[in-house]
Amino acid sequence: MATMRRPWHVLTCLAAASHHVFELGAGTGLVFQPYLGLAGAGALWSVVLPSWLIAAARGSSRWDRPLAFAAGLALGGTVVHYTLWPVEDRNGLLVLVAAEGLRPGQLPAYNAVLYAWGLSALVALVKETPRGARRWAAAGALGAVPLRFSARHHFRWIKEQARANPAWWNRALVESSPEGCPSGRRGTPGERVGG
């Protein structure tokens, strides 16, 4: 049985997969779905995530740069969520109080997924990424900046899709009563709550 060479990079990949599965399962679509369609985005992630997982598990030094880039992108992607959606400071910890059309009861688990994703990426960079490859993590984190714009587009697009073509993958945005949601909404990009 082979030894897992970079467990924190593996965990970062698994957390990224958990993020995508959580959003799709909650009815908010799949990352890059507005551009590729559901089948295309599903195909993309069904190739990218297992490839990332294998590279992290094997841990060869030839993957130092791509793994650093992926961890930086994961860290940046996590930060995007906390800068795009309304947050509250709860005992020094920022938590999303609305996001992506999720119901309030889904947010604790969603916050946990996001924190696991970001923290595992940070630990992977510190413990399992050679210093010389860490600049690739900075490039990955910068790569998350356009994802902010993509996320805004995704949210506008999926709301329109939910109106025009209600389906299982956009059900969170189908017009319904958002009981328990702040201000009667399920989150608007850029909205801030609390201080």
C-alpha positions in Angstrom: 0.0 0.0 0.0 1.4 3.4 -1.0 2.0 6.1 1.6 0.1 9.4 1.1 2.9 11.9 0.6 1.0 15.2 1.1 -2.0 14.6 3.3 -2.8 18.3 3.7 -2.8 18.8 -0.1 -5.1 15.8 -0.3 -7.4 17.3 2.3 -7.5 20.6 0.4 -8.6 18.8 -2.7 -11.2 16.8 -0.8 -12.5 20.1 0.8 -12.7 21.7 -2.7 -14.7 18.6 -3.9 -16.9 19.0 -0.7 -17.5 22.6 -1.6 -18.6 21.8 -5.1 -20.8 18.8 -4.0 -22.4 20.9 -1.2 -23.3 23.7 -3.6 -24.7 21.4 -6.3 -26.6 19.3 -3.7 -28.0 22.4 -2.2 -29.4 23.6 -5.5 -27.0 26.4 -6.3 -25.4 24.9 -9.3 -21.8 23.9 -10.1 -18.7 26.2 -10.4 -18.3 27.2 -14.1 -21.7 25.9 -15.0 -22.8 29.2 -16.6 -20.0 28.8 -19.1 -19.9 25.1 -19.7 -23.4 23.8 -18.8 -24.0 21.3 -16.1 -22.5 18.4 -18.1 -19.5 20.4 -19.1 -18.8 21.6 -15.6 -19.4 18.2 -14.2 -16.9 16.7 -16.7 -14.3 19.4 -15.9 -14.5 18.7 -12.2 -14.6 14.9 -12.6 -11.2 15.2 -14.3 -9.6 18.1 -12.4 -10.4 16.9 -8.8 -9.2 13.3 -9.2 -6.0 14.5 -11.0 -5.3 16.9 -8.2 -6.0 14.2 -5.6 -3.6 11.7 -7.3 -0.9 14.3 -7.6 -1.2 15.2 -3.9 -1.3 11.6 -2.7 1.8 10.6 -4.8 3.5 13.9 -3.8 6.3 13.8 -6.4 8.4 17.0 -6.5 7.4 17.5 -10.1 4.0 18.5 -8.7 5.3 21.2 -6.3 4.3 24.1 -8.4 0.8 22.9 -9.5 0.0 21.8 -5.9 1.2 25.2 -4.6 -0.9 27.0 -7.2 -4.0 24.8 -6.4 -3.6 25.5 -2.6 -3.2 29.2 -3.3 -6.3 29.1 -5.4 -8.2 27.2 -2.7 -7.2 29.8 -0.1 -8.2 32.6 -2.4 -11.5 30.9 -3.3 -12.3 30.6 0.4 -11.6 34.3 0.9 -13.8 35.2 -2.1 -16.8 33.7 -0.3 -16.2 35.8 2.8 -15.8 39.0 0.8 -18.7 38.4 -1.5 -21.5 37.4 0.9 -22.7 38.9 4.1 -20.8 37.9 7.2 -21.0 38.4 11.0 -18.1 38.3 13.4 -18.9 35.6 16.0 -16.3 35.6 18.7 -13.6 36.7 16.3 -14.6 34.2 13.6 -16.2 35.5 10.4 -19.3 33.4 9.4 -21.5 33.7 6.4 -25.0 34.6 7.4 -26.4 34.3 3.9 -24.9 33.0 0.7 -25.7 31.5 -2.7 -29.4 31.2 -1.9 -28.7 28.7 0.9 -31.2 28.2 3.7 -30.1 29.4 7.1 -30.0 25.9 8.4 -27.4 25.0 5.7 -25.0 27.8 6.6 -23.2 26.2 9.6 -22.2 23.2 7.5 -21.3 25.5 4.5 -19.1 27.7 6.8 -17.4 24.5 8.1 -16.7 23.3 4.6 -15.2 26.7 3.6 -13.1 26.9 6.8 -11.8 23.3 6.2 -11.0 24.2 2.6 -9.1 27.4 3.5 -7.3 26.1 6.6 -6.2 22.8 4.9 -4.8 24.9 2.0 -2.9 27.1 4.4 -1.4 24.2 6.3 -0.6 22.4 3.0 1.4 25.5 2.0 3.2 25.8 5.3 4.0 22.2 6.0 4.1 20.4 2.6 5.1 23.0 0.0 8.8 23.7 -0.6 9.7 27.4 -0.1 10.8 27.7 -3.8 7.3 26.7 -5.0 5.3 29.0 -2.7 5.4 31.9 -5.1 3.1 29.7 -7.2 0.6 29.8 -4.3 0.6 33.6 -4.6 -0.2 33.2 -8.3 -3.0 30.8 -7.4 -4.4 33.3 -4.8 -4.4 36.0 -7.4 -6.1 33.7 -9.7 -9.1 33.7 -7.3 -9.7 37.4 -8.1 -11.4 36.7 -11.4 -13.4 34.0 -9.6 -15.1 36.8 -7.6 -16.5 38.2 -10.9 -17.4 34.7 -12.1 -19.3 34.1 -8.8 -21.3 37.3 -9.3 -22.1 36.2 -12.8 -23.0 32.7 -11.7 -25.4 34.0 -9.1 -27.1 36.3 -11.6 -27.3 33.5 -14.2 -28.6 30.8 -11.8 -31.3 33.2 -10.5 -32.4 33.7 -14.1 -32.2 30.0 -14.8 -34.3 29.3 -11.7 -37.0 31.6 -13.0 -36.9 30.4 -16.6 -36.0 26.7 -16.2 -36.5 25.5 -12.6 -34.5 22.3 -12.1 -33.0 20.3 -9.3 -29.6 22.0 -9.6 -31.1 25.5 -9.2 -33.9 24.8 -6.7 -32.3 27.0 -4.0 -33.0 30.1 -6.2 -36.6 29.2 -7.3 -38.8 31.9 -5.9 -40.1 30.8 -2.6 -40.4 32.0 0.9 -36.9 32.4 2.4 -38.0 31.9 6.0 -35.4 32.8 8.5 -33.2 34.6 6.0 -31.7 37.9 7.0 -33.8 40.8 5.5 -36.1 38.2 3.8 -33.3 37.3 1.4 -30.8 34.5 1.0 -27.8 36.6 0.4 -26.8 39.2 -2.2 -23.2 39.5 -3.3 -21.5 42.3 -1.5 -24.1 42.6 1.3 -22.7 43.2 4.8 -24.3 42.3 8.1 -23.1 43.2 11.6 -19.7 44.7 12.4 
